[in-house]
Amino acid sequence: MLPWLMTACIYPCVVGPDFWGLVNRDWRMCTAGQMQSPVNIDPAQLLFDPHLGQISIDDAHVEGTFENIGQLPIITINASLSKTSINITGGPALPYRYRLHQISIHFGHPDGERGSEHTVDRIRFPAEVQLLAYNIDLYTNYSQALTQPRGLLAIAVIVDIGPITEVALRRLTVASQSITYKGTITNAILNVNCLTKSERMRTALRQLHPAGLMPRTKHYVTYEGSLTIPGCHETVTWIIMNNPIYITREDVRIFAFFELLSILKEWMKSSRKLLAHASLRTLFLDWGPLYASKSLWCIGLSR
């Protein structure tokens, strides 16, 4: 279990994003930080950076662990030296390489609340997939990079409603039914019917294809920000892709109805950090000024 969850699970009714900075001194940046994430992307305020190039993510399959931590589903990539790894390069990552460490899925509620952490022109979307990577040229591992300059890179992929769920995302939807309940580890491999209630906690993912979660666009917006989980370390270069991937309403409901294995047995709920002010920072886009207009930017996202 992630260290911050040990405290969060003790205070299920108190430790929402508004209170993170008050509960733990190590999380004070969540309240006092000046470069916090997520932010609203205002198309009228974007600046074109001609030096930004295309980002690249290795098109390979990896192994990982899919876990219901109570607030959101998280996939941790297998870090064994004998296993395949995924590197992210190019764009604002230059001149470094970042290794994929974790994938998280932020979703809303079945009652219609939308779950994306970032917004575009104040519009929130049904869900957001985040790929979190650490700098392998400057730091030995994720834990070391977590609090250091240029330590982390995060790619945010907006998820919108469509007639068909993206193949890679659909596979995660199916796998999520093996982790209905929050808890400790199990060795179950995508065999939902054979799991008892106490076992539906973690599942191993084989042949996971992170590049399949990326939209069909090369364009993005980037800014310097923070983690959106406690302790909100301001060490993250964010990349928000310009187009969404798609999920059906039925698959959104699968994510929204995870159940916690806890004393209260409350439904798994989204934990979305409030929008931070972006006024002290510049958000850059990687294509020409013509497309920075409010009417044309993010054709795949704006409505």
C-alpha positions as CSV (number, residue, x, y, z in Angstrom):
1,M,0.0,0.0,0.0
2,L,1.2,3.5,-0.8
3,P,2.5,5.3,2.4
4,W,0.0,8.2,2.1
5,L,-2.9,5.8,2.0
6,M,-2.0,4.4,5.5
7,T,-3.0,7.8,6.9
8,A,-5.8,8.4,4.5
9,C,-7.5,5.2,5.4
10,I,-7.5,6.1,9.1
11,Y,-9.5,9.2,8.4
12,P,-12.0,8.2,5.7
13,C,-14.4,11.0,6.5
14,V,-11.9,13.7,6.9
15,V,-9.0,13.3,4.6
16,G,-10.4,14.7,1.4
17,P,-8.1,16.9,-0.8
18,D,-9.1,20.0,1.1
19,F,-7.6,18.6,4.3
20,W,-4.4,16.8,3.1
21,G,-2.1,19.7,4.2
22,L,-3.6,19.7,7.7
23,V,-3.4,16.0,8.4
24,N,0.3,15.3,7.8
25,R,3.2,17.8,7.9
26,D,4.8,16.0,5.0
27,W,1.8,16.9,2.9
28,R,1.9,20.7,3.6
29,M,2.6,21.5,0.0
30,C,-0.9,20.4,-0.7
31,T,-2.1,23.5,1.1
32,A,0.9,25.9,0.8
33,G,2.3,25.1,-2.6
34,Q,2.4,27.7,-5.4
35,M,2.7,25.3,-8.3
36,Q,0.0,22.8,-7.6
37,S,-2.0,20.5,-9.9
38,P,-4.4,20.0,-11.5
39,V,-5.2,23.2,-13.3
40,N,-7.8,24.5,-15.8
41,I,-6.5,24.9,-19.3
42,D,-7.7,28.2,-20.6
43,P,-7.2,28.1,-24.5
44,A,-7.0,31.9,-24.6
45,Q,-3.9,31.9,-22.3
46,L,-1.8,29.3,-24.0
47,L,1.6,30.2,-25.5
48,F,3.3,28.5,-28.4
49,D,6.7,27.1,-27.7
50,P,8.6,26.4,-31.0
51,H,11.2,24.3,-29.2
52,L,8.7,21.7,-28.1
53,G,9.0,18.5,-30.1
54,Q,7.0,15.3,-30.3
55,I,6.8,13.1,-27.3
56,S,7.5,9.4,-27.6
57,I,6.4,6.4,-25.5
58,D,7.9,3.0,-26.0
59,D,5.5,0.8,-27.9
60,A,6.0,-2.3,-25.8
61,H,4.1,-4.6,-23.4
62,V,4.9,-4.8,-19.7
63,E,3.7,-6.5,-16.6
64,G,2.0,-4.7,-13.7
65,T,-0.1,-4.9,-10.6
66,F,-3.7,-3.5,-10.8
67,E,-4.9,-2.5,-7.3
68,N,-8.0,-0.9,-5.8
69,I,-6.5,1.5,-3.2
70,G,-9.9,2.8,-2.1
71,Q,-9.8,6.1,-3.8
72,L,-8.9,5.1,-7.4
73,P,-7.5,2.2,-9.4
74,I,-3.7,2.2,-9.7
75,I,-1.5,0.1,-11.9
76,T,2.2,-0.2,-10.7
77,I,4.6,-1.3,-13.4
78,N,6.8,-4.3,-12.6
79,A,10.2,-2.7,-11.9
80,S,12.3,-5.9,-12.0
81,L,15.5,-5.5,-14.1
82,S,14.6,-8.7,-15.9
83,K,11.3,-7.2,-17.2
84,T,10.6,-4.9,-20.0
85,S,10.3,-1.2,-19.1
86,I,8.6,1.7,-20.9
87,N,10.5,5.0,-21.4
88,I,9.0,8.4,-22.3
89,T,11.2,10.8,-24.2
90,G,11.0,14.0,-26.3
91,G,9.0,17.2,-25.9
92,P,9.3,18.7,-22.4
93,A,11.0,15.6,-21.2
94,L,14.2,16.5,-23.1
95,P,17.1,16.0,-22.5
96,Y,16.1,13.2,-20.1
97,R,14.4,9.8,-20.2
98,Y,11.5,9.0,-17.9
99,R,10.5,5.5,-17.0
100,L,6.8,4.7,-16.6
101,H,6.1,3.8,-13.0
102,Q,2.4,4.0,-12.5
103,I,-0.9,4.4,-14.3
104,S,-4.0,5.8,-12.4
105,I,-7.6,6.2,-13.5
106,H,-9.6,9.1,-12.1
107,F,-13.4,8.7,-12.6
108,G,-16.6,10.2,-11.5
109,H,-19.8,8.8,-10.0
110,P,-22.6,7.0,-11.7
111,D,-24.9,9.8,-10.7
112,G,-23.4,12.0,-13.5
113,E,-20.5,13.6,-11.7
114,R,-17.4,13.9,-14.0
115,G,-14.1,12.7,-12.9
116,S,-11.3,14.3,-14.9
117,E,-8.8,16.2,-12.7
118,H,-7.8,18.7,-15.4
119,T,-10.4,20.8,-17.1
120,V,-10.4,22.5,-20.5
121,D,-12.1,26.0,-20.5
122,R,-13.7,24.9,-17.2
123,I,-15.2,21.8,-18.8
124,R,-14.7,18.6,-16.8
125,F,-14.7,15.2,-18.6
126,P,-15.9,11.8,-17.5
127,A,-12.5,10.4,-16.6
128,E,-8.8,10.9,-16.9
129,V,-6.0,8.4,-17.3
130,Q,-2.6,9.5,-15.9
131,L,0.7,7.9,-16.7
132,L,3.4,8.8,-14.2
133,A,7.1,8.3,-14.9
134,Y,10.4,9.2,-13.2
135,N,13.7,10.5,-14.4
136,I,16.1,7.6,-14.9
137,D,19.0,9.8,-16.0
138,L,19.2,11.8,-12.8
139,Y,17.7,9.4,-10.2
140,T,18.0,5.8,-9.2
141,N,14.4,5.0,-8.6
142,Y,10.9,6.6,-8.2
143,S,11.2,7.2,-4.5
144,Q,14.4,9.2,-5.0
145,A,12.9,11.2,-7.9
146,L,9.7,11.9,-6.1
147,T,10.9,15.0,-4.3
148,Q,13.7,16.2,-6.6
149,P,13.8,18.8,-9.5
150,R,12.9,17.4,-12.9
151,G,12.0,14.2,-11.0
152,L,8.7,13.2,-12.5
153,L,6.8,13.4,-15.7
154,A,3.0,12.9,-16.0
155,I,0.9,12.4,-19.1
156,A,-2.8,13.2,-18.7
157,V,-5.2,11.6,-21.2
158,I,-8.8,12.8,-21.1
159,V,-11.4,10.1,-21.4
160,D,-14.7,11.0,-23.0
161,I,-17.9,9.0,-23.7
162,G,-18.0,7.1,-27.0
163,P,-19.7,4.2,-28.7
164,I,-16.7,1.8,-28.1
165,T,-14.2,1.7,-25.4
166,E,-10.5,2.0,-26.4
167,V,-9.1,-1.6,-26.6
168,A,-6.3,-1.0,-23.9
169,L,-8.8,0.8,-21.7
170,R,-11.4,-2.0,-22.1
171,R,-8.9,-4.5,-20.9
172,L,-8.4,-2.5,-17.7
173,T,-12.2,-2.3,-17.3
174,V,-12.4,-6.1,-17.5
175,A,-9.5,-6.5,-15.1
176,S,-11.0,-4.1,-12.6
177,Q,-13.7,-6.6,-11.8
178,S,-11.0,-8.7,-10.1
179,I,-10.3,-5.8,-7.6
180,T,-13.8,-4.9,-6.6
181,Y,-12.8,-4.6,-3.0
182,K,-10.0,-2.6,-1.4
183,G,-7.4,-4.6,0.6
184,T,-4.2,-6.5,0.4
185,I,-2.5,-8.6,-2.3
186,T,-3.9,-11.7,-4.1
187,N,-2.3,-13.8,-6.8
188,A,-5.5,-14.0,-8.9
189,I,-5.0,-13.4,-12.6
190,L,-8.1,-12.0,-14.2
191,N,-10.4,-14.8,-12.9
192,V,-13.2,-12.8,-11.4
193,N,-15.6,-15.7,-10.8
194,C,-13.1,-17.7,-8.7
195,L,-12.3,-14.9,-6.3
196,T,-13.8,-14.6,-2.8
197,K,-14.8,-11.1,-1.5
198,S,-11.6,-10.9,0.6
199,E,-9.5,-11.7,-2.5
200,R,-10.8,-9.0,-4.8
201,M,-8.0,-6.5,-4.0
202,R,-5.1,-6.8,-6.5
203,T,-4.6,-8.6,-9.8
204,A,-1.6,-9.1,-12.0
205,L,-1.7,-7.7,-15.5
206,R,0.3,-9.3,-18.2
207,Q,0.9,-7.9,-21.7
208,L,-0.2,-4.4,-20.5
209,H,0.2,-1.9,-23.4
210,P,0.5,1.6,-22.0
211,A,1.0,3.2,-25.5
212,G,-2.5,1.9,-26.3
213,L,-3.9,4.4,-23.8
214,M,-2.5,7.3,-25.8
215,P,-4.9,9.2,-28.1
216,R,-4.4,9.5,-31.8
217,T,-2.7,12.9,-31.7
218,K,0.9,14.2,-31.4
219,H,-0.2,17.5,-29.9
220,Y,-0.3,18.5,-26.2
221,V,-0.2,21.3,-23.6
222,T,2.5,21.3,-20.9
223,Y,3.2,23.0,-17.6
224,E,5.2,22.6,-14.4
225,G,3.1,21.3,-11.5
226,S,2.7,18.8,-8.8
227,L,1.4,15.4,-7.9
228,T,-2.3,15.3,-7.3
229,I,-2.0,12.9,-4.4
230,P,-0.5,13.5,-0.9
231,G,2.2,15.1,-0.5
232,C,1.7,17.1,-3.7
233,H,5.4,17.4,-4.5
234,E,6.0,20.2,-7.0
235,T,8.4,18.1,-9.1
236,V,6.1,17.1,-12.0
237,T,6.3,18.2,-15.7
238,W,2.7,17.7,-16.9
239,I,1.7,16.8,-20.5
240,I,-2.0,17.0,-21.3
241,M,-2.8,15.4,-24.6
242,N,-4.9,17.4,-27.0
243,N,-7.5,14.7,-27.9
244,P,-9.4,12.2,-25.7
245,I,-9.7,8.4,-25.8
246,Y,-13.1,6.9,-25.4
247,I,-15.1,4.8,-23.1
248,T,-18.7,3.6,-23.1
249,R,-21.1,4.7,-20.3
250,E,-21.4,1.0,-19.3
251,D,-17.6,0.8,-18.7
252,V,-17.6,4.0,-16.7
253,R,-20.2,2.5,-14.4
254,I,-17.9,-0.5,-13.8
255,F,-15.2,1.8,-12.4
256,A,-17.7,3.8,-10.4
257,F,-19.1,0.9,-8.5
258,F,-16.0,-0.6,-6.9
259,E,-16.7,-1.4,-3.3
260,L,-14.4,-0.8,-0.4
261,L,-13.5,-3.7,1.9
262,S,-13.8,-1.7,5.1
263,I,-15.7,-1.5,8.3
264,L,-18.1,1.0,6.7
265,K,-18.2,-0.9,3.4
266,E,-18.8,2.3,1.5
267,W,-18.6,2.4,-2.3
268,M,-15.2,3.2,-3.8
269,K,-15.4,6.9,-4.5
270,S,-13.4,9.3,-6.7
271,S,-10.8,11.4,-5.0
272,R,-10.3,14.4,-7.2
273,K,-8.0,17.2,-6.0
274,L,-9.4,20.7,-6.5
275,L,-8.2,22.9,-9.3
276,A,-5.1,25.0,-8.5
277,H,-4.6,28.5,-9.7
278,A,-2.4,28.6,-12.8
279,S,-2.0,32.4,-12.8
280,L,1.7,32.2,-11.6
281,R,2.6,29.7,-14.4
282,T,2.7,29.6,-18.2
283,L,1.0,26.8,-20.1
284,F,2.7,26.0,-23.4
285,L,1.4,24.3,-26.5
286,D,3.4,22.5,-29.1
287,W,1.9,23.8,-32.3
288,G,1.4,27.2,-34.0
289,P,-0.3,30.3,-32.7
290,L,-3.2,29.9,-35.1
291,Y,-4.5,27.0,-33.1
292,A,-4.1,28.7,-29.8
293,S,-7.4,30.5,-30.3
294,K,-10.3,29.6,-28.0
295,S,-12.4,28.4,-30.9
296,L,-9.8,26.1,-32.4
297,W,-7.7,24.7,-29.6
298,C,-8.4,21.2,-28.5
299,I,-11.0,20.4,-31.1
300,G,-11.1,16.9,-29.6
301,L,-11.9,18.2,-26.1
302,S,-13.6,21.6,-26.2
303,R,-17.4,21.6,-26.5
